[in-house]
Amino acid sequence: MLTPEAAWNRISAEIEPLPVRDTPRQEAVGHCLARDLVATVDMPPADVSAMDGYALHGEVATGSLLPVAMTVAAGKPSPATLRPGQAAKIMTGAVVPEGADRVIAIERTDGGVQRVQLDGPAPEGQHIRRAGEVVKTGQPLLNSGTALTPGAISLLASHGYASVPTHRLPRVAVLATGDEVVPPESEPLAGQLRNSNGPFLLAAGRTLGLDFHSLGIAPDSVTGLRHKVSEGLQHDLTLLCGGVSMGDFDFGEQVLAELGCDILFDKVALQPGKPLVAARHRDSGHWVLGLPGNPASVMVTFWLFARPLLRRLQGRRDSFWQGALTARLDAPLPVGKDRDRFLAAEVRAVDGALSVTPQPPRGSHDVVSYSQGSALVRIRPHADASKIGDPCEILPLADWWLPEGPRGPS
């Protein structure tokens, strides 16, 4: 049975980012840049003032009274050359006049209109932003693999990029399985349960900026499952919930093989989530992750394997357990057994440090415990029991918000 890292390595070796397309700038947030971009202009484009104040030519003694030769507004060229013994009233972002080599803030003057008196010294270069000091034309701007944040969109706009090359967003299908599973809106009969895995995955996809497509619920039959999985294989990734364990009605691997998928692995040494299947269609290259059917297993295997796979398809840098942090326990952890164990955990910021409260689960069916955590905490195989105050490993989940104090704000 593979360790989680070894299982991920089998996935990682097969991943190829999705094709590149031009994406309009305002639609590109959350996408991943597919090629390096360079600056198209110098920033700033000229020597400009960093303050509202007065531009000066050369050193001027404190208390000097100088004639104001001109006013320079932002967005306008300097009207004339500034000569020694003169001052130019200047606004933030305005081009520094020819001859000026320093700016004194208006707060350090009497604010005069015709003449201005200086209340302090103005060293050479003070409050002047030099042309190209941020970036020069042709220099690297954003590298391939950069996830485009709102700040990156702002930067692209400042350099005139109307569209950018990004990897296409993955198309993802979600399929629940089982004769005992009914839609969430239905009233379950004896032995039935509502589909919670599908809604979880659809919501988890939204946290990644993706709209997953629900294929509903497949019955426990080869024919019914084959029909649904065939539809799923039209997508870049199919997330199959259930039907991949050792039961008499677990037909997942059989159906995947019949449909031309190669199985990369079908068991991973982790709890919950051991009967995890990864497969890839040998013709289209499309992916299938067969997640175990229990809710906790679906949640854990999605965060540990599906999320990094989806990010890699977009050209982003991610892998199993990437982004994990070290924190301190405010509740004990049990000893490690023969495989990695992942518990849901609540995380808070206490005096600037991360404090972790593991949720004690009652099993992989315990949707309550796993629905409450903002992170996963890891117990390594055969690890000693951990006590309050000990360090622990955590992986933040989506929309991570850290309340202050032991119970958060009142």
N, C-alpha and C positions, 0 to 999 in steps of 0.2 A: 504494500500500500504506500502511495506516494506521500511525502510530506507536503504541506501547503506550498512551500517554496519550489519544490520539484514539480508539482502540478502546474504552478504558474509558469515555470520555465518552458514547459511543453506548449502552453498557449502562446507565450511570448515569442517563441521561435517561429510561429506560424503567422504572426500578425503583420499585415500590410496596411498602411493608412489608406483610407478611401480616396477616390479620385479627386483631383483639384478642380475647382471652378472659381470664376470671378463672382464675388459676393458684394452687393452694394454695402457701402460703409456702414450705414445705419442699421443694417440687418446682420452685421458681422459680429456683434458683441457675443461672447461665449464661444465663437468659432476659434479654430486654431490656424494660425498663419502657415501657409504652405511653402513660402519662399521668403528669403531675406528681402527687406525693403531698405532703401537708403533715403537720406534727407534730400529733399528737392530744393530747399532754400537754406540760407544761413539763419540761425536763430541765436540772438536777435539779428534782423537783417541789416542793422546799422548800429553805431554807438548810440544808445538811448539812455535817458535819465531814469534812474530807479526811484526817484522821489519827486514830489512837487517841491520846487525850490528855485534856486538861482544858479545858472552855469557861470563859471568864472574862468578867466584866462590867467593862469599862473598863480603863484602864491600871493595871498592877500592877508594883511594883518587884521587881527580881531579889532573890531570897532571901526573899521574903514567904512566910509560912506561912498558908495559907487553909483554912477548914473545907470539906469536901466535902459539899455540900448534897444531891446526888442523883447517880444513875448513869443515863445515857441510852443505851439499846441501839438498834442499827439495827432499823428496822421498827416501832418503838414511838413513840408521841407523847411529847413532853417532859412529865414529871409536874408541873412547877411553873415559875414564873418565877425566873430567876437574879437575885439582888440583888448590888449592889456589895459587895466584900469576900468573896464566896463563889466556889467553884469547882464545876463539874459534871463528874464523870468521864464521858467520852463516847467512843463507838466510831466507827470509820470508817463513814460513810454514815448515821449517826444524825442526827435533826433537832436543830438547834442550839436550846437553850432560849430562850424569850422573855427578852430582856435581855442575852443574851450577844452579844459583838461580836468575839470572837477566840478562837482555840484554840491552846494550847501543846502540842507533841508530848510524849508520855509520857517520851521519852528525855531531855527537858530538865527533868524533875522527879525527885523521889525516889520517885514511884509510890505515894504514900500512899493509904490507904483512908479513914480518918477525917479526916485533915488532909494537905495536900500542900504541899511546899516547891518553889518555882520556882528553877531553875538559870539562867535567862536571861530576856530580855525577850520580850514577845509583842505585836508591833505590831497595830494595829487591822486587822481583816479577815483576819489570818493564818489559813491552813488552813481557810477557810470557802468552800464551793462555793455560790454564790448561786443561788437559784431562777431557772430559765430562762436561765442564763448560756450553756448550750450551744445550746439552741433553745427557743423559746416556742411555745405552742399556736397553730396556724394559720400558722406560718412555713414556708417551703419545706423539705422534707425530702430528697426525691430527685426529680430531674428526669426527664422523659420522655427516653428514649434511653439511660438509665443501664443498663449491664450489671450484673446483680445478682450480686455476689460474696458469699462467706460473711459478710463484714463487713456488707454491705447486708442480708442476711437477719437478722442479729443486730439491726440498727437497726429493721427492720420489726417484729420480735417485740417490741421495747421500746415500740413505739407501738401494739401490739395489732392489727396487720394480719394477719388469718388467710389472706387471699388478696390477690393484686395483679393489676392489668391488665397483661398482657404480650402481645407479638405471638406468634402460633402459631409453633412451630418448623417450618422447612421440611422437606417430605418430598422425599427425593433418591433417584433411581434411578441405578445404575451399570451401564453396558453396555459390554463389550469386543466387538470385532469382528475378524473375519478367519478364513478357513479354516485358517490355519496356527497358530492359537492354541488351546491345549488347557488344561484345568483344571490347577492347580498339582499336584494329586495324581497326574496321569497321567504316563506315561513318554513323552516326545516322540519321534516318529519323525523320520527325516531330513526337514529342511525345516520342522519344527514347533518351537514354543517355548511354554513354560508362560506362563499368564496371570499377569503380575506387576502389571499396571495396576489390575485390579480390587481385589486385596488392598491395594494402596497407597491407593486412594481410600476404601475402607471404613475403613482405619485412620486416614486423615487426617480423615474425618468424625467419628470418635470423639474426636479432639483438639479438635473444635469443640463437643463435647457432643451430637452428632447420630448417629443410627443410620441409615446409608445402606442402601438395599435393592438387593441384587445381582440383576440380570436375566440373569446368565450371559454367554454368548458368542453373538453373532449371526453367521451365515454371510455370506460375500461374495455375497449375492444380494439383489435388490430385494425379493422377496417375504419372505424371512426377516428382513431388516433392518426392513422396514415393520412386520411383526408385533411385533418387540421394541420398536421406537421408539414404536409406538402404546401399548404397555403403559407405557413410560416417561413418556409425556405425561399419564398420570394423576397424576404427581407434580409438585411445584412446580418441580423442576429435574431434568433428565436430563443426566448426564455420559457422553457417548459417546466411547469411546476408539478412534480409528482410523476409516477410511472417509471421511475428509474432505479428502484430498489430491487429486492430479491423476491417480491411477492408473486403469486400465481398470475396476477393481473397487471403486473408491471411490464408493459410491452415497449417501453421507450427505446431501449437499445436495439431491439429487433426491428422496429419500424425505421429507425435512423439508418441502420445497415441496409435495409431493403430500398431506401430512398437514395442510396449512394453516398452516405456520410461515413467518414473515417472517424473512429473513436480514438481520441487522444488519451483518455483515462476514464475510469468509472468509479474510482474510490479515492478519497483523500483522507489522510489522518488528521481529521479535525472534528471537534464537537461544539455545536451541532453542525451537520452538513456532510457527514461521511459519504453517503451515496451520491456524490456529485459527478455528473457526466459532462465532458467537453467533447464536442465533435465538430467536424468541418466538412462541408459538402465538397466532394473531390472535383466537381466540374465548375460550380459557381464560386467556390471559396467562401460561401456564406456559413455563418457560425450557428451552432446550437449549444446552449448551456442547459443541461437537464438538472434543474435544482430539486433537491428533496422536497417532498410535499408538505412537511410540517412548517408552520409559519416562522418559527425561530430559525430554522435551517435556511429558508428562503431569504430571510433578511440578512443573515450572516454571509451566506455565499454570494448574494448580490453585492454587498459592500466590498467583500474581499476579492472577488473575481470578475463579476460582470462590470462593475464600475471602472476598474482600471482597463479592462478590455475595450469598453466603449470609448474611453479617453484616448487610448492608443489608436483606435480606428480613426479618430479625428486628428491624428498626428501629434497628440500631446504626450508628454513624458510622464509615464505612470507605471506602477508595477504593484505586485502584491505587498501589502503592508507599507507602501511608500507614504510618507507623511505622518508616520507614527511619532508620538511624543512621549516624553517621560513625565510622569506626574506622581503625586503622593496619595496613598490610600487613606481614606477616613473610615474604612471598614475592612475587615480581613478578607483574604482570598484563600480558598482551600488548596491542598497539595495538587500538583500536576499528576495526571495519570499517564497513559501510554501514548496520548496524542494531544496536539494543541487544543486548548479550549478557549472559546471566546464568549465572554459575558457582556451583556448590555451594561452600561454604566452612565450614571449622571456625573457631569463634570461642572465644577464651579470654580470661580476665581476667588481665592481667599488670600488677602494680603499680597497680591501679585503673583501667587503661585497657583498651580492647578491641583484641585482637590477632587478625588475620585471616589464615588460611592458605587460599587458593583451591585447590580440587581441580582438577588439570589433566585435563579430560575428553578422551575419544577420539571423541566424537561423541554424537548424541542417543540412541544405543542404549546408552550407557555407564551402566548402572544402578548399577554399583559406585561411581563417583565421586559420583553424585547421591544415593546412599543414605547417604553418610557426613557430609554437611554439616548444620550447625545453623542456617545462614543462606544467603541468596543474595547474591552480590556482583555489582554491576552495572558493566559496561563501556559507557560511552556511545559512540554512533557517532562514529568518527573521533578518538577520544581518543588522546592520546599514551600510549606504554607507561608503566607505573607501576613504580617500584622499591620495594625494601624500605624501610619507614618512611614511604612516601607515604600520604596519606589515601585512603579508599575509602568507597563507599556500600554498606551491607548492609541486608537485610531479615530480621529474626529469624523463624524458623519456630517451629512449635509445640513445647511442652515444652523451652524453651531453658534449658540449664544451662551455666554457664561454669566449667570447671575452671581452677584456678590454674596458672600457670607454663607453660613451653614444651610440656610433655607431660602436664600434669595431675598429680594426686597419685599417688604410687606405692602 
